[in-house]
Amino acid sequence: MKAHLVGAWLHGFVATAFVLGLLVGSFLNVVIHRVPRGESIVRPSSRCPACKKPIRPWNNIPVVSYLALRGHCRSCGARIPARYPLIEFLTACVFAAVAWRFGLEPEFFVWLVFVSLLIAAGTIDFDHGIIPDGISLGGLVVGLIALPVVRFSEGVALGPAVLGSVTGALLGAGVLWIVGFIHARVCAAFGRDFDHWPGEGESYPRPGSLDYWIWFPGIGFGDVKLLGMVGAFLGPVGVLETIIAASVLGLGVGIALAFRKGARVPFGFGPAIAAGAFLVLFLPEWLLYPA
């Protein structure tokens, strides 16, 4: 009987997390749409991108309103991209997975923030090829401060908790920075140019300029900062696993695009980093390290 009650409570908790994920997913859609455009995520209220009319609360229920309106704005009839309900549903599923994986522990809320940041960063990078500092650096601060504090409240010594987050952040950002830096120096040595690097009529960056240290061909510095954020949450081992998983996923996407006629290249690495971090967070150890 007791096990039955525990199981019922856990299922209820997961269902509650799913509903919360739907609501947060709706907010993430606002973040994904407005942040790259430099717009406020608070004002104005949600409105149709086509006719600019405010969306009434009963027409803004995550997933449900999209289905009820058959994917069109009630005011002007403009088509609503299917990506909106997909982000809401994805966030809900991920929140439910966090609830199932961690239960109602203090870390649960930290991981909700982490996965939300990953969804926003990956989607924005997919759309615009950028990762806003507010997401990567803001998440880095949360990972460096909130996670060690929560783990300390759970009985973990504060020193090792802080060291794990700091080491993970430095390792995650450092590994990708080293790859980008060496790649840039090799390209410069052989005189290889890219569309965006060093730029038409411009010379290669020199050691005395900041661009020499942070401006790389093929690797955006936003990816470096995002991996720093991931390392702050997942620690040194987790961020190395993320790099491996993201590299494999990115390679797969690159090969697929190479065989797809008219595909747009290059593509952002942020979605692969986010997907790799999800795999590390949720996959059981026996699957990551088969005996």
KATA-V38399 format. One record per residue. N is the residue number from 0. PHI is phi as a letter, one per 20 degrees, with the letter a starting at -180 (999 if undefined). PSI is psi in radians with two decimals (* if undefined). D_CENTER is the distance of its C-alpha to the mean C-alpha in whole Angstrom. Layout:
# KATA-V38399
n=N phi=PHI psi=PSI d_center=D_CENTER
n=N phi=PHI psi=PSI d_center=D_CENTER
This chain:
# KATA-V38399
n=0 phi=999 psi=-0.74 d_center=41
n=1 phi=f psi=-0.75 d_center=39
n=2 phi=f psi=-0.64 d_center=36
n=3 phi=f psi=-0.72 d_center=36
n=4 phi=f psi=-0.70 d_center=35
n=5 phi=f psi=-0.74 d_center=32
n=6 phi=f psi=-0.72 d_center=31
n=7 phi=f psi=-0.70 d_center=32
n=8 phi=f psi=-0.75 d_center=30
n=9 phi=f psi=-0.74 d_center=27
n=10 phi=f psi=-0.66 d_center=27
n=11 phi=f psi=-0.67 d_center=27
n=12 phi=f psi=-0.74 d_center=24
n=13 phi=f psi=-0.73 d_center=22
n=14 phi=f psi=-0.68 d_center=23
n=15 phi=f psi=-0.72 d_center=23
n=16 phi=f psi=-0.62 d_center=19
n=17 phi=f psi=-0.80 d_center=19
n=18 phi=f psi=-0.75 d_center=20
n=19 phi=g psi=-0.67 d_center=18
n=20 phi=f psi=-0.63 d_center=15
n=21 phi=f psi=-0.76 d_center=17
n=22 phi=f psi=-0.77 d_center=18
n=23 phi=f psi=-0.65 d_center=14
n=24 phi=f psi=-0.65 d_center=13
n=25 phi=f psi=-0.70 d_center=16
n=26 phi=f psi=-0.67 d_center=15
n=27 phi=f psi=-0.59 d_center=11
n=28 phi=g psi=-0.67 d_center=13
n=29 phi=f psi=-0.79 d_center=15
n=30 phi=f psi=-0.81 d_center=12
n=31 phi=f psi=-0.64 d_center=11
n=32 phi=f psi=-0.72 d_center=15
n=33 phi=e psi=-0.68 d_center=16
n=34 phi=g psi=-0.81 d_center=14
n=35 phi=f psi=-0.37 d_center=14
n=36 phi=e psi=0.02 d_center=18
n=37 phi=m psi=0.39 d_center=19
n=38 phi=e psi=2.75 d_center=20
n=39 phi=f psi=2.47 d_center=20
n=40 phi=e psi=0.01 d_center=18
n=41 phi=d psi=-0.82 d_center=21
n=42 phi=c psi=2.49 d_center=24
n=43 phi=f psi=3.09 d_center=25
n=44 phi=f psi=2.99 d_center=24
n=45 phi=g psi=2.35 d_center=23
n=46 phi=b psi=2.80 d_center=25
n=47 phi=f psi=2.24 d_center=25
n=48 phi=f psi=-0.42 d_center=24
n=49 phi=e psi=-0.99 d_center=27
n=50 phi=e psi=-0.13 d_center=30
n=51 phi=m psi=0.16 d_center=28
n=52 phi=e psi=2.46 d_center=30
n=53 phi=g psi=2.54 d_center=28
n=54 phi=e psi=2.12 d_center=27
n=55 phi=f psi=2.60 d_center=29
n=56 phi=g psi=-0.68 d_center=27
n=57 phi=f psi=-0.20 d_center=29
n=58 phi=d psi=0.17 d_center=27
n=59 phi=c psi=0.45 d_center=24
n=60 phi=f psi=2.15 d_center=24
n=61 phi=g psi=2.30 d_center=20
n=62 phi=m psi=-0.88 d_center=21
n=63 phi=f psi=-0.82 d_center=25
n=64 phi=f psi=-0.66 d_center=26
n=65 phi=f psi=-0.77 d_center=24
n=66 phi=f psi=-0.72 d_center=26
n=67 phi=f psi=-0.63 d_center=29
n=68 phi=e psi=0.03 d_center=29
n=69 phi=l psi=0.66 d_center=29
n=70 phi=m psi=0.42 d_center=26
n=71 phi=c psi=2.63 d_center=28
n=72 phi=f psi=2.36 d_center=28
n=73 phi=f psi=-0.54 d_center=31
n=74 phi=f psi=-0.84 d_center=33
n=75 phi=d psi=-0.17 d_center=33
n=76 phi=n psi=0.07 d_center=32
n=77 phi=f psi=2.57 d_center=29
n=78 phi=f psi=2.35 d_center=26
n=79 phi=e psi=2.16 d_center=23
n=80 phi=g psi=2.39 d_center=20
n=81 phi=f psi=-0.28 d_center=20
n=82 phi=f psi=-0.50 d_center=16
n=83 phi=f psi=-0.97 d_center=16
n=84 phi=f psi=-0.48 d_center=18
n=85 phi=f psi=-0.71 d_center=15
n=86 phi=f psi=-0.73 d_center=12
n=87 phi=f psi=-0.77 d_center=14
n=88 phi=f psi=-0.71 d_center=16
n=89 phi=f psi=-0.81 d_center=12
n=90 phi=f psi=-0.71 d_center=11
n=91 phi=f psi=-0.76 d_center=15
n=92 phi=f psi=-0.71 d_center=15
n=93 phi=f psi=-0.73 d_center=12
n=94 phi=f psi=-0.73 d_center=14
n=95 phi=f psi=-0.68 d_center=17
n=96 phi=f psi=-0.68 d_center=16
n=97 phi=f psi=-0.75 d_center=15
n=98 phi=f psi=-0.74 d_center=19
n=99 phi=f psi=-0.64 d_center=20
n=100 phi=f psi=-0.70 d_center=19
n=101 phi=d psi=-0.33 d_center=19
n=102 phi=m psi=-3.02 d_center=22
n=103 phi=e psi=1.24 d_center=23
n=104 phi=d psi=2.81 d_center=22
n=105 phi=g psi=-0.60 d_center=21
n=106 phi=f psi=-0.37 d_center=18
n=107 phi=g psi=-0.79 d_center=17
n=108 phi=f psi=-0.58 d_center=16
n=109 phi=f psi=-0.73 d_center=14
n=110 phi=f psi=-0.52 d_center=12
n=111 phi=f psi=-0.73 d_center=12
n=112 phi=f psi=-0.76 d_center=10
n=113 phi=g psi=-0.88 d_center=8
n=114 phi=f psi=-0.56 d_center=7
n=115 phi=f psi=-0.75 d_center=7
n=116 phi=f psi=-0.67 d_center=5
n=117 phi=f psi=-0.75 d_center=2
n=118 phi=f psi=-0.79 d_center=4
n=119 phi=f psi=-0.82 d_center=5
n=120 phi=f psi=-0.79 d_center=4
n=121 phi=f psi=-0.71 d_center=4
n=122 phi=f psi=-0.74 d_center=7
n=123 phi=f psi=-0.73 d_center=9
n=124 phi=f psi=-0.64 d_center=9
n=125 phi=f psi=-0.69 d_center=10
n=126 phi=f psi=-0.76 d_center=13
n=127 phi=d psi=-0.16 d_center=14
n=128 phi=m psi=0.41 d_center=13
n=129 phi=c psi=2.75 d_center=12
n=130 phi=c psi=1.87 d_center=9
n=131 phi=g psi=2.46 d_center=11
n=132 phi=f psi=-0.55 d_center=12
n=133 phi=g psi=-0.50 d_center=12
n=134 phi=e psi=-0.93 d_center=8
n=135 phi=f psi=-0.87 d_center=8
n=136 phi=f psi=-0.63 d_center=12
n=137 phi=f psi=-0.75 d_center=12
n=138 phi=f psi=-0.60 d_center=10
n=139 phi=f psi=-0.74 d_center=12
n=140 phi=f psi=-0.75 d_center=15
n=141 phi=f psi=-0.78 d_center=14
n=142 phi=f psi=-0.62 d_center=14
n=143 phi=f psi=-0.44 d_center=17
n=144 phi=d psi=-1.00 d_center=19
n=145 phi=f psi=-0.77 d_center=18
n=146 phi=f psi=-0.82 d_center=17
n=147 phi=f psi=-0.66 d_center=21
n=148 phi=f psi=-0.74 d_center=22
n=149 phi=f psi=-0.76 d_center=22
n=150 phi=f psi=-0.59 d_center=23
n=151 phi=f psi=-0.70 d_center=26
n=152 phi=f psi=-0.38 d_center=27
n=153 phi=e psi=0.02 d_center=26
n=154 phi=o psi=-0.02 d_center=29
n=155 phi=e psi=2.40 d_center=27
n=156 phi=g psi=2.41 d_center=29
n=157 phi=f psi=-0.69 d_center=27
n=158 phi=g psi=-0.98 d_center=27
n=159 phi=f psi=-0.59 d_center=26
n=160 phi=f psi=-0.79 d_center=23
n=161 phi=f psi=-0.75 d_center=22
n=162 phi=f psi=-0.68 d_center=23
n=163 phi=f psi=-0.76 d_center=21
n=164 phi=f psi=-0.76 d_center=18
n=165 phi=f psi=-0.78 d_center=19
n=166 phi=f psi=-0.74 d_center=20
n=167 phi=f psi=-0.73 d_center=17
n=168 phi=f psi=-0.80 d_center=15
n=169 phi=f psi=-0.70 d_center=18
n=170 phi=f psi=-0.78 d_center=18
n=171 phi=f psi=-0.87 d_center=14
n=172 phi=f psi=-0.68 d_center=15
n=173 phi=f psi=-0.74 d_center=19
n=174 phi=f psi=-0.84 d_center=18
n=175 phi=f psi=-0.61 d_center=16
n=176 phi=f psi=-0.75 d_center=19
n=177 phi=f psi=-0.77 d_center=22
n=178 phi=f psi=-0.82 d_center=21
n=179 phi=f psi=-0.70 d_center=20
n=180 phi=f psi=-0.82 d_center=23
n=181 phi=f psi=-0.73 d_center=26
n=182 phi=g psi=-0.74 d_center=25
n=183 phi=f psi=-0.71 d_center=25
n=184 phi=f psi=-0.66 d_center=29
n=185 phi=f psi=-0.77 d_center=30
n=186 phi=f psi=-0.74 d_center=29
n=187 phi=f psi=-0.68 d_center=31
n=188 phi=f psi=-0.60 d_center=34
n=189 phi=e psi=0.08 d_center=34
n=190 phi=m psi=0.48 d_center=34
n=191 phi=e psi=2.29 d_center=31
n=192 phi=d psi=2.66 d_center=30
n=193 phi=c psi=2.90 d_center=26
n=194 phi=g psi=-0.63 d_center=26
n=195 phi=d psi=-0.01 d_center=24
n=196 phi=b psi=2.13 d_center=26
n=197 phi=e psi=-0.03 d_center=28
n=198 phi=o psi=2.60 d_center=29
n=199 phi=f psi=2.21 d_center=32
n=200 phi=m psi=0.06 d_center=35
n=201 phi=d psi=2.67 d_center=33
n=202 phi=e psi=2.89 d_center=34
n=203 phi=f psi=2.53 d_center=31
n=204 phi=g psi=2.52 d_center=30
n=205 phi=d psi=2.75 d_center=32
n=206 phi=g psi=-0.45 d_center=32
n=207 phi=f psi=-0.10 d_center=33
n=208 phi=d psi=2.65 d_center=30
n=209 phi=f psi=-0.60 d_center=26
n=210 phi=g psi=-0.54 d_center=25
n=211 phi=g psi=-0.57 d_center=27
n=212 phi=e psi=-0.37 d_center=24
n=213 phi=c psi=-0.07 d_center=21
n=214 phi=d psi=1.91 d_center=22
n=215 phi=c psi=2.60 d_center=21
n=216 phi=f psi=2.34 d_center=22
n=217 phi=n psi=-0.36 d_center=19
n=218 phi=c psi=2.05 d_center=16
n=219 phi=f psi=2.54 d_center=15
n=220 phi=f psi=-0.34 d_center=15
n=221 phi=f psi=-0.60 d_center=11
n=222 phi=f psi=-0.67 d_center=10
n=223 phi=f psi=-0.81 d_center=13
n=224 phi=f psi=-0.63 d_center=12
n=225 phi=f psi=-0.73 d_center=8
n=226 phi=f psi=-0.53 d_center=10
n=227 phi=f psi=-0.75 d_center=12
n=228 phi=f psi=-0.79 d_center=10
n=229 phi=f psi=-0.74 d_center=9
n=230 phi=f psi=-0.60 d_center=13
n=231 phi=f psi=-0.54 d_center=14
n=232 phi=e psi=-0.80 d_center=12
n=233 phi=e psi=-0.19 d_center=13
n=234 phi=n psi=3.08 d_center=16
n=235 phi=f psi=-0.75 d_center=18
n=236 phi=f psi=-0.79 d_center=19
n=237 phi=f psi=-0.67 d_center=15
n=238 phi=f psi=-0.58 d_center=14
n=239 phi=f psi=-0.71 d_center=16
n=240 phi=f psi=-0.67 d_center=16
n=241 phi=f psi=-0.74 d_center=12
n=242 phi=f psi=-0.75 d_center=14
n=243 phi=f psi=-0.83 d_center=16
n=244 phi=f psi=-0.75 d_center=14
n=245 phi=f psi=-0.66 d_center=12
n=246 phi=f psi=-0.74 d_center=15
n=247 phi=f psi=-0.78 d_center=17
n=248 phi=f psi=-0.76 d_center=15
n=249 phi=f psi=-0.68 d_center=15
n=250 phi=f psi=-0.73 d_center=18
n=251 phi=f psi=-0.76 d_center=19
n=252 phi=f psi=-0.74 d_center=17
n=253 phi=f psi=-0.72 d_center=19
n=254 phi=f psi=-0.73 d_center=22
n=255 phi=f psi=-0.73 d_center=22
n=256 phi=f psi=-0.58 d_center=22
n=257 phi=f psi=-0.50 d_center=25
n=258 phi=e psi=0.00 d_center=27
n=259 phi=d psi=2.02 d_center=26
n=260 phi=f psi=2.29 d_center=28
n=261 phi=m psi=0.21 d_center=27
n=262 phi=f psi=2.57 d_center=23
n=263 phi=e psi=2.14 d_center=21
n=264 phi=c psi=2.66 d_center=20
n=265 phi=f psi=2.99 d_center=19
n=266 phi=c psi=2.73 d_center=15
n=267 phi=f psi=2.54 d_center=12
n=268 phi=e psi=-0.22 d_center=11
n=269 phi=g psi=-0.80 d_center=7
n=270 phi=g psi=-0.65 d_center=7
n=271 phi=f psi=-0.67 d_center=9
n=272 phi=f psi=-0.79 d_center=7
n=273 phi=f psi=-0.79 d_center=5
n=274 phi=f psi=-0.72 d_center=8
n=275 phi=f psi=-0.70 d_center=10
n=276 phi=f psi=-0.66 d_center=8
n=277 phi=f psi=-0.76 d_center=9
n=278 phi=f psi=-0.79 d_center=12
n=279 phi=f psi=-0.66 d_center=13
n=280 phi=f psi=-0.67 d_center=13
n=281 phi=d psi=-0.50 d_center=15
n=282 phi=f psi=2.40 d_center=17
n=283 phi=f psi=2.72 d_center=21
n=284 phi=f psi=-0.58 d_center=22
n=285 phi=f psi=-0.40 d_center=25
n=286 phi=e psi=-0.60 d_center=23
n=287 phi=f psi=-0.60 d_center=21
n=288 phi=c psi=1.31 d_center=24
n=289 phi=f psi=2.46 d_center=27
n=290 phi=f psi=* d_center=30
